[in-house]
Amino acid sequence: MVLLKVYLHICLLAFLMKTRRERIIELLERTEHPMTVQDLAEWLDIKNRSMLYEDLEHVAKSVQAQGKELLMRPASCGKCGYVFRHRNTPKKPTKCPKCHSQWILLPGYVIRVKE
């Protein structure tokens, strides 16, 4: 039990010593389900979500050099279900072009090996 606690403490310290973008990459590589910017903000204890959108743009370029890619589950309208399929940037849309609702479900992100 003591060894497990020491191991977990070491893992936590190693995670915290990485840069913010390295931690984002690690989280998105290890997750089974796409994570939203809100999820990342909670995990990384970051208040400024716009900074995370900038980080995701950089992360997308960084992981390409490693033979990986940042996959994005598109945002969708919570009212009519419209899916924002043709967006290339990781930013959240402001309102639905179909019904003009502002109830937008956030896009989700995950990093996987390129196939």
C-alpha positions in Angstrom: 0.0 0.0 0.0 2.8 2.4 0.8 4.5 1.6 -2.5 1.3 2.3 -4.4 1.0 5.7 -2.7 4.6 6.6 -3.5 4.1 5.5 -7.1 1.0 7.6 -7.4 2.7 10.6 -5.9 5.6 10.2 -8.3 3.2 10.0 -11.3 1.4 13.1 -10.1 4.6 15.1 -9.7 5.8 14.0 -13.2 2.4 15.1 -14.7 2.6 18.5 -12.9 6.1 19.1 -14.1 5.1 19.0 -17.7 4.1 22.1 -19.7 0.4 22.8 -20.0 0.4 21.6 -23.6 2.2 18.4 -22.7 -0.4 17.7 -20.1 -3.2 18.3 -22.6 -1.6 15.9 -25.1 -1.2 13.3 -22.3 -4.8 13.6 -21.3 -6.2 13.4 -24.8 -4.0 10.4 -25.7 -5.1 8.5 -22.6 -8.9 9.2 -22.7 -11.3 6.7 -24.2 -14.0 9.3 -24.9 -13.5 12.8 -26.4 -12.9 15.6 -23.8 -14.4 19.0 -24.1 -12.5 22.3 -23.3 -14.6 22.4 -20.1 -13.3 18.9 -19.2 -9.7 19.9 -19.9 -10.2 23.1 -17.8 -11.4 21.1 -14.9 -8.6 18.5 -15.1 -5.9 21.1 -15.5 -7.5 23.7 -13.1 -7.5 26.4 -15.8 -9.9 29.3 -15.6 -9.2 30.8 -19.1 -10.8 28.5 -21.6 -9.9 30.6 -24.6 -6.3 29.8 -23.8 -7.1 26.1 -24.2 -8.5 26.7 -27.6 -5.2 28.3 -28.7 -3.4 25.4 -27.1 -5.5 22.8 -29.0 -4.6 24.5 -32.3 -0.9 24.2 -31.4 -1.3 20.6 -30.1 -2.9 19.6 -33.4 0.3 20.7 -35.2 2.7 19.2 -32.6 1.2 15.7 -32.6 1.4 15.5 -36.4 5.1 15.2 -36.2 4.7 12.2 -33.9 2.4 10.4 -36.4 -0.7 11.2 -34.4 -3.7 13.5 -35.0 -6.1 15.5 -32.9 -9.6 14.3 -33.7 -12.5 16.5 -33.1 -16.1 15.4 -32.4 -18.0 18.3 -33.9 -20.1 20.7 -31.8 -23.8 20.4 -32.2 -27.0 22.4 -31.4 -28.7 21.3 -28.2 -32.1 22.5 -29.6 -32.4 21.1 -33.1 -29.4 18.7 -33.3 -27.6 20.5 -36.1 -24.0 19.2 -36.3 -21.2 21.7 -37.1 -19.3 19.2 -39.4 -17.4 21.7 -41.6 -15.5 23.5 -38.9 -11.7 23.1 -39.0 -10.8 25.2 -36.0 -11.2 23.9 -32.4 -13.3 26.9 -31.3 -16.9 26.6 -30.2 -19.5 28.1 -32.5 -21.7 30.9 -31.0 -25.1 30.0 -32.4 -26.8 27.5 -34.7 -27.2 28.6 -38.3 -30.4 26.5 -38.6 -32.5 27.5 -35.6 -30.3 30.4 -34.2 -30.2 28.8 -30.8 -27.2 29.5 -28.6 -27.5 26.2 -26.8 -24.4 24.7 -28.3 -22.9 21.3 -27.1 -19.1 21.7 -27.0 -16.8 19.9 -29.4 -14.8 17.0 -28.0 -11.2 16.2 -28.6 -9.0 13.0 -28.5 -5.5 12.2 -29.9 -5.0 9.0 -31.8 -2.3 7.4 -34.0 -2.8 8.4 -37.6 -4.0 5.5 -39.8 
